[in-house]
Amino acid sequence: MDIGAESRTALERRVDAAVVAAVGYFLLAMLAIQLTATGYDHATIWPADAVILVLLLREPRSSWGWVIGAGWVANLAANALARGWSPVLLAYGGINMAQTALAAWLFLRQARAHDVFFDNRSIMRFALYAGVVAPAIGALCGSLITWGAFGEPFASSFVRWYLSNGLGLVVLTPFIGALLDGSYRNWLRFSSGREVLEASAIYAALAGITLAVFLQPHLPLLFLPVCLVVLVALRLGRLGTKLGVMIVALIGLGATITGSGPVAAEPDSPEFQALFFQSYLGVLLLTCLPIATIVSSRKTLILRLAEREEALRQILECTPNGCLGFDAGGACKWSVGPIRALLGLSSEEMIGRTSESVSLQVHEIVEELFRASRKAGVAGDALATRVIEFSPVRRPHLTLEGTIGILRQGAALSGVVITLRDVTERRAGELALLARSEADDLTGLCNRESFRSHLRSAAKDLSRPISLALIDIDRFHRINASHGHAIGDAVLFEVARRIKRSARDTDVVARLGGDDFALILRCDLLTARGVCERLTEAVRQSAVYNGEAISVIASVSCGVAQLRHGMSVEDASAAAHAALQDMKQSGCNGVRVAA
């Protein structure tokens, strides 16, 4: 959009606001003067300022001058036509506009325009500024002018101005605001036929009872419309409450002005009757609107929670993740996602089961979190979310990642949520990557670093005997020198294969580098010696390399030592190495046990 178009749009909006301000203000002002004022005294009902206040709360500050100017002109026109021209009317119009602008300015300093009736705090703030502060200042200025120009008593003039303007702003602004912003039109557009029928029935009942109350002068039944408006607040919320108060206002005002009903039956002056009726409406609105605000807020919260729950359900159903919810007693209350594929039970079958149906590991963590949560004064980190990897009871071939978190309502425990994700492929990849990082590139056996790690771990638990064997290929340097490194590597690979095949499944076999190999055996020296003799025989029994014109025969020497209490890993390695050297010096191709 270009600058010219933006300027035209802004101008059109200001003109529209000015037209609404002028027409609305003029009609309401004429009605109030004709019905409740004589001569130049203040009207006992003054709803016109509410139109200006609504527009000031809606429009940007740049449009305020247009709204206030249009309202001032409409004020002068209405007063001049109804009362005759007087220069004092200029002051009256200026005071009306000033007090309305003050109310808008005070409110907008602490809240946004669309938050006027959003919660009870904003309602009370609006009632303070629009119903107390601004009209009190306006009444002071207006009554001084009336007293100086016409000799009207200051006190009675102040009370009349203050109550008529303050109550007019408080009572009319909510309804006019909802009318101008299209709230009622939108409600009719998006409500179902049943909702419209229910609202119509409630409003018809309210109108009927209000008519019955205000068309008879004998019984003081003003509490009955209040009861019906409370019902409107509970069933229809803020928007319905504003309309309900207007129904009571129109019926009651018409009856009071024509001399009917309990208000008109009072022996006081018509001015007091009008002010009493406005006060009644103000109390009605400020009593029922907070109720409607609470109800509407709760309904909105429930709708948002339902929307989020539905969105979460759809998201989980479209993802490979599963989610389980358990109550404070440990029973599954809901289950979404591919639960059968992950746990071997359908979502329906999981309902009512405990977390033991997931896995014992998960169940133990859930119980631990429950116990920690129930302890008085438990530390916050004790309730932190836990993440574990486990295999489910009915799907042991899978590896799942479970995220387990406690749910709380204030200080009370309400349950636990478990989110499941299949990480079988990822875990297998990690294990394969770990195995490759710990394996010797040529032989596939454990490398030196991995062997040291296994040896340190084994040395921590000497409740069972542990033996260490160091193995060396006899005269391997001659094989490399005579046949080259390629054949040397082939010999290393075949020797490693025969050593691995001769060792037991529980033994750790490693290549330490070059032609050096090692074994960790969970057995005593005698058994370890037998294993080593078997592998030396496996190496020498046949050629370790057969080519077209080359056949290589090799042998190995072994040194064996046992890890004993009080012996370090280095001591055991040194003993095995000494035994190996002794074997090689004694002729190779055999096994020597450390003394």
MOVENBEL-V80910 format. One record per pair of residues at least 4 apart in sequence whose C-alpha atoms are under 7 Angstrom apart, sorted by sequence separation. I is the first residue (numbers start at 0). GAP is how many residues later the second one is. D is the distance in whole Angstrom. If there is no record, write none. Layout:
[[I;GAP;D] [I;GAP;D]]
This chain:
[[0;4;6] [1;4;6] [2;4;6] [3;4;6] [4;4;6] [5;4;6] [6;4;6] [7;4;6] [8;4;6] [9;4;6] [10;4;6] [11;4;6] [12;4;6] [13;4;6] [14;4;6] [15;4;6] [16;4;6] [17;4;6] [18;4;6] [19;4;6] [20;4;6] [21;4;6] [22;4;6] [23;4;6] [24;4;6] [25;4;6] [26;4;6] [27;4;6] [28;4;6] [29;4;6] [30;4;6] [31;4;6] [32;4;5] [36;4;6] [48;4;6] [49;4;6] [50;4;6] [51;4;6] [52;4;6] [53;4;6] [54;4;6] [58;4;6] [59;4;7] [62;4;6] [63;4;6] [64;4;6] [65;4;6] [66;4;6] [67;4;6] [68;4;6] [69;4;6] [70;4;6] [71;4;6] [72;4;6] [73;4;6] [74;4;6] [75;4;6] [76;4;6] [77;4;6] [78;4;5] [79;4;4] [87;4;6] [88;4;6] [89;4;6] [90;4;6] [91;4;6] [92;4;6] [93;4;6] [94;4;6] [95;4;6] [96;4;6] [97;4;6] [98;4;6] [99;4;6] [100;4;6] [101;4;6] [102;4;6] [103;4;6] [104;4;6] [106;4;6] [107;4;6] [110;4;6] [117;4;7] [118;4;6] [119;4;6] [120;4;6] [121;4;6] [122;4;6] [123;4;6] [124;4;6] [125;4;6] [126;4;5] [127;4;5] [128;4;5] [129;4;6] [130;4;6] [131;4;6] [132;4;6] [133;4;6] [134;4;6] [135;4;6] [136;4;6] [137;4;6] [138;4;6] [139;4;6] [140;4;6] [141;4;6] [142;4;6] [143;4;6] [144;4;6] [145;4;6] [146;4;4] [152;4;6] [153;4;6] [154;4;6] [155;4;6] [156;4;6] [157;4;6] [158;4;6] [159;4;6] [160;4;6] [161;4;6] [162;4;6] [163;4;6] [164;4;6] [165;4;6] [166;4;6] [167;4;6] [168;4;6] [171;4;6] [172;4;6] [173;4;6] [174;4;6] [175;4;6] [176;4;6] [177;4;6] [178;4;6] [181;4;6] [182;4;6] [183;4;6] [184;4;6] [185;4;6] [186;4;6] [190;4;6] [191;4;6] [192;4;6] [193;4;6] [194;4;6] [195;4;6] [196;4;6] [197;4;6] [198;4;6] [199;4;6] [200;4;6] [201;4;6] [202;4;6] [203;4;6] [204;4;6] [205;4;6] [206;4;6] [207;4;6] [208;4;6] [209;4;6] [210;4;6] [211;4;7] [222;4;6] [223;4;6] [224;4;6] [225;4;6] [226;4;6] [227;4;6] [228;4;6] [229;4;6] [230;4;6] [231;4;5] [232;4;5] [235;4;5] [236;4;6] [237;4;6] [238;4;7] [239;4;6] [240;4;6] [241;4;6] [242;4;6] [243;4;6] [244;4;6] [245;4;6] [246;4;6] [247;4;6] [248;4;6] [249;4;6] [250;4;6] [251;4;6] [252;4;6] [253;4;6] [254;4;6] [255;4;5] [259;4;6] [260;4;6] [261;4;7] [267;4;6] [268;4;6] [269;4;6] [270;4;6] [271;4;6] [272;4;6] [273;4;6] [274;4;6] [275;4;6] [276;4;6] [277;4;6] [278;4;6] [279;4;6] [280;4;6] [281;4;6] [282;4;6] [283;4;6] [284;4;6] [285;4;7] [287;4;6] [288;4;6] [289;4;6] [290;4;6] [291;4;6] [292;4;6] [293;4;6] [294;4;6] [295;4;6] [296;4;6] [297;4;6] [298;4;6] [299;4;6] [300;4;6] [301;4;6] [302;4;6] [303;4;6] [304;4;6] [305;4;6] [306;4;6] [307;4;6] [308;4;6] [309;4;6] [310;4;6] [311;4;6] [312;4;6] [313;4;6] [314;4;6] [325;4;5] [326;4;6] [337;4;6] [338;4;6] [339;4;4] [344;4;6] [345;4;6] [346;4;7] [352;4;7] [354;4;7] [355;4;5] [357;4;7] [358;4;6] [359;4;6] [360;4;6] [361;4;6] [362;4;6] [363;4;6] [364;4;6] [365;4;6] [366;4;6] [367;4;6] [368;4;6] [369;4;6] [370;4;7] [377;4;7] [390;4;7] [391;4;6] [407;4;6] [408;4;6] [422;4;6] [423;4;6] [424;4;6] [425;4;6] [426;4;6] [427;4;6] [428;4;6] [429;4;6] [430;4;6] [431;4;6] [432;4;6] [433;4;6] [434;4;6] [439;4;5] [445;4;6] [446;4;6] [447;4;6] [448;4;6] [449;4;6] [450;4;6] [451;4;6] [452;4;6] [453;4;6] [454;4;6] [455;4;7] [461;4;7] [475;4;7] [476;4;6] [477;4;6] [478;4;6] [479;4;5] [482;4;6] [483;4;6] [484;4;6] [485;4;6] [486;4;6] [487;4;6] [488;4;6] [489;4;6] [490;4;6] [491;4;6] [492;4;6] [493;4;6] [494;4;6] [495;4;6] [496;4;6] [497;4;6] [498;4;6] [502;4;6] [511;4;5] [522;4;6] [523;4;6] [524;4;6] [525;4;6] [526;4;6] [527;4;6] [528;4;6] [529;4;6] [530;4;6] [531;4;6] [532;4;6] [533;4;6] [534;4;6] [535;4;6] [536;4;6] [545;4;6] [546;4;6] [562;4;6] [566;4;6] [567;4;6] [568;4;6] [569;4;6] [570;4;6] [571;4;6] [572;4;6] [573;4;6] [574;4;6] [575;4;6] [576;4;6] [577;4;6] [578;4;6] [579;4;6] [580;4;6] [581;4;6] [582;4;7] [583;4;4] [0;5;7] [36;5;6] [78;5;7] [79;5;5] [107;5;7] [116;5;6] [126;5;7] [127;5;6] [128;5;6] [129;5;7] [145;5;7] [146;5;5] [151;5;7] [177;5;5] [178;5;6] [190;5;7] [231;5;7] [232;5;6] [254;5;5] [255;5;6] [258;5;5] [267;5;7] [315;5;6] [325;5;5] [326;5;6] [339;5;5] [344;5;6] [372;5;7] [390;5;5] [407;5;5] [408;5;6] [438;5;5] [439;5;5] [445;5;6] [479;5;5] [510;5;6] [511;5;5] [522;5;6] [545;5;4] [566;5;7] [582;5;6] [36;6;4] [115;6;6] [116;6;5] [145;6;6] [146;6;6] [177;6;7] [254;6;6] [315;6;7] [325;6;4] [326;6;6] [338;6;6] [339;6;4] [371;6;7] [390;6;7] [406;6;6] [407;6;5] [438;6;5] [439;6;6] [510;6;4] [511;6;7] [544;6;5] [545;6;7] [35;7;5] [36;7;7] [114;7;7] [115;7;6] [146;7;6] [232;7;7] [255;7;6] [324;7;6] [325;7;5] [338;7;6] [339;7;7] [354;7;7] [355;7;5] [390;7;6] [406;7;5] [407;7;7] [438;7;4] [439;7;5] [509;7;6] [510;7;6] [520;7;7] [544;7;5] [582;7;7] [35;8;6] [55;8;6] [212;8;6] [231;8;6] [232;8;5] [255;8;5] [323;8;7] [324;8;6] [338;8;6] [354;8;5] [390;8;5] [406;8;5] [437;8;6] [438;8;5] [479;8;5] [509;8;5] [542;8;6] [543;8;6] [582;8;7] [35;9;6] [212;9;7] [231;9;6] [263;9;6] [324;9;5] [389;9;6] [390;9;6] [405;9;6] [406;9;5] [437;9;6] [478;9;6] [499;9;6] [508;9;6] [509;9;6] [542;9;5] [543;9;6] [562;9;6] [582;9;6] [32;10;6] [115;10;7] [143;10;7] [262;10;6] [323;10;6] [324;10;6] [371;10;6] [372;10;7] [388;10;7] [389;10;5] [405;10;4] [508;10;5] [542;10;4] [543;10;6] [561;10;7] [31;11;6] [142;11;6] [323;11;5] [335;11;6] [371;11;7] [388;11;6] [389;11;7] [404;11;6] [405;11;7] [507;11;5] [508;11;7] [541;11;7] [542;11;7] [560;11;6] [228;12;6] [231;12;7] [322;12;6] [323;12;7] [334;12;5] [388;12;4] [404;12;5] [437;12;5] [506;12;7] [507;12;5] [579;12;6] [31;13;6] [75;13;6] [322;13;5] [387;13;6] [388;13;6] [403;13;6] [404;13;7] [506;13;6] [507;13;7] [539;13;7] [578;13;6] [31;14;6] [75;14;7] [142;14;5] [321;14;6] [322;14;6] [368;14;6] [386;14;7] [387;14;5] [403;14;5] [506;14;5] [539;14;6] [560;14;6] [578;14;6] [51;15;7] [142;15;5] [209;15;6] [228;15;6] [321;15;4] [334;15;7] [342;15;6] [386;15;6] [387;15;7] [402;15;6] [403;15;7] [506;15;7] [538;15;7] [539;15;5] [560;15;5] [578;15;5] [208;16;7] [320;16;6] [321;16;6] [386;16;5] [401;16;6] [402;16;5] [538;16;6] [559;16;5] [28;17;7] [75;17;6] [320;17;7] [321;17;6] [333;17;6] [385;17;6] [386;17;6] [401;17;6] [402;17;7] [558;17;5] [74;18;6] [139;18;6] [319;18;6] [331;18;7] [332;18;6] [384;18;7] [385;18;5] [401;18;5] [558;18;6] [575;18;6] [27;19;6] [28;19;5] [51;19;7] [106;19;6] [138;19;5] [205;19;7] [316;19;6] [331;19;5] [332;19;6] [384;19;6] [385;19;7] [400;19;6] [401;19;7] [535;19;7] [559;19;7] [574;19;6] [27;20;5] [315;20;7] [316;20;5] [331;20;5] [384;20;5] [399;20;6] [400;20;5] [535;20;6] [558;20;5] [71;21;5] [315;21;5] [330;21;5] [331;21;5] [399;21;5] [400;21;6] [558;21;4] [71;22;7] [106;22;7] [138;22;5] [205;22;6] [330;22;5] [331;22;6] [399;22;5] [400;22;6] [557;22;5] [24;23;5] [105;23;7] [138;23;5] [312;23;7] [330;23;5] [382;23;7] [398;23;6] [399;23;5] [491;23;7] [556;23;7] [24;24;7] [329;24;6] [398;24;6] [399;24;7] [71;25;7] [398;25;5] [24;26;6] [102;26;5] [135;26;6] [397;26;5] [531;26;7] [556;26;6] [23;27;6] [102;27;5] [134;27;5] [556;27;6] [502;28;6] [67;29;6] [20;30;6] [134;30;6] [201;30;7] [20;31;6] [102;31;5] [134;31;5] [556;31;5] [101;32;6] [248;32;7] [501;32;6] [556;32;5] [557;32;6] [558;32;6] [559;32;6] [560;32;6] [358;33;5] [501;33;5] [555;33;5] [556;33;5] [557;33;5] [558;33;5] [559;33;5] [560;33;5] [99;34;7] [131;34;6] [357;34;6] [358;34;5] [554;34;5] [555;34;7] [556;34;6] [557;34;6] [558;34;6] [559;34;6] [98;35;5] [130;35;4] [357;35;6] [558;35;7] [98;36;6] [129;36;6] [130;36;6] [356;36;7] [498;36;5] [524;36;7] [497;37;7] [524;37;6] [16;38;7] [130;38;7] [209;38;6] [213;38;6] [523;38;7] [98;39;5] [129;39;6] [130;39;6] [475;39;7] [129;40;6] [206;40;7] [210;40;7] [214;40;7] [244;40;6] [372;40;7] [497;40;6] [202;41;7] [209;41;7] [213;41;6] [497;41;6] [95;42;7] [219;42;6] [472;42;6] [39;43;7] [94;43;6] [126;43;6] [216;43;7] [471;43;6] [38;44;6] [215;44;7] [216;44;4] [217;44;7] [471;44;5] [494;44;6] [214;45;6] [215;45;5] [216;45;4] [470;45;6] [471;45;6] [20;46;6] [24;46;6] [28;46;7] [213;46;7] [214;46;5] [215;46;7] [470;46;5] [48;47;7] [52;47;6] [56;47;6] [94;47;7] [213;47;4] [240;47;7] [469;47;6] [470;47;6] [17;48;6] [21;48;5] [25;48;5] [29;48;5] [51;48;7] [55;48;6] [212;48;7] [213;48;6] [216;48;6] [240;48;6] [469;48;4] [13;49;6] [17;49;5] [20;49;6] [21;49;5] [24;49;6] [25;49;6] [28;49;6] [32;49;7] [342;49;6] [468;49;5] [469;49;7] [494;49;7] [16;50;6] [20;50;6] [24;50;7] [91;50;6] [343;50;5] [442;50;5] [468;50;5] [493;50;6] [48;51;7] [52;51;6] [237;51;6] [240;51;7] [342;51;6] [343;51;6] [441;51;7] [467;51;6] [468;51;7] [13;52;6] [17;52;5] [21;52;5] [25;52;6] [29;52;7] [342;52;6] [467;52;5] [442;53;6] [466;53;6] [467;53;6] [490;53;6] [535;53;7] [237;54;5] [466;54;5] [490;54;6] [535;54;7] [57;55;6] [232;55;6] [236;55;5] [237;55;6] [465;55;6] [466;55;6] [489;55;7] [56;56;5] [232;56;7] [236;56;7] [465;56;4] [466;56;6] [464;57;6] [465;57;5] [466;57;6] [532;57;7] [225;58;6] [229;58;6] [232;58;6] [233;58;6] [236;58;6] [237;58;7] [463;58;7] [464;58;5] [465;58;6] [466;58;6] [532;58;6] [228;59;7] [232;59;4] [236;59;5] [450;59;6] [464;59;5] [531;59;7] [233;61;6] [466;61;7] [447;62;7] [445;63;6] [446;63;6] [447;63;7] [444;64;6] [445;64;4] [446;64;6] [447;64;5] [444;65;5] [445;65;6] [446;65;6] [444;66;6] [174;67;5] [173;68;6] [174;68;6] [439;71;7] [473;80;7] [473;81;6] [472;82;6] [473;82;5] [472;83;4] [473;83;7] [471;84;6] [472;84;7] [327;85;6] [470;85;7] [471;85;5] [327;86;5] [470;86;6] [471;86;7] [326;87;6] [327;87;4] [470;87;5] [326;88;4] [469;88;6] [470;88;7] [325;89;5] [326;89;7] [468;89;6] [469;89;5] [325;90;5] [468;90;6] [469;90;7] [324;91;6] [325;91;6] [468;91;4] [324;92;5] [467;92;6] [468;92;7] [323;93;6] [324;93;6] [466;93;7] [467;93;5] [323;94;5] [466;94;6] [467;94;6] [322;95;6] [323;95;6] [466;95;4] [322;96;4] [465;96;6] [466;96;6] [321;97;6] [322;97;6] [465;97;6] [320;98;7] [321;98;5] [320;99;6] [321;99;7] [320;100;5] [319;101;7] [469;106;6] [468;107;6] [469;107;7] [467;108;7] [170;110;7] [458;110;7] [469;110;7] [163;111;7] [166;111;6] [170;111;6] [162;112;7] [166;112;7] [169;112;7] [455;113;7] [170;114;7] [473;114;7] [41;115;7] [166;115;6] [43;116;6] [41;118;6] [45;118;5] [49;118;7] [41;119;6] [44;119;5] [45;119;5] [49;119;5] [53;119;6] [43;120;5] [48;120;6] [42;121;7] [46;121;4] [45;122;5] [46;122;6] [49;122;6] [50;122;7] [44;123;7] [49;123;5] [53;123;6] [46;125;6] [50;125;7] [119;170;5] [119;173;7] [118;174;6] [117;175;7] [43;227;6] [44;229;7] [43;230;6] [43;231;6]]
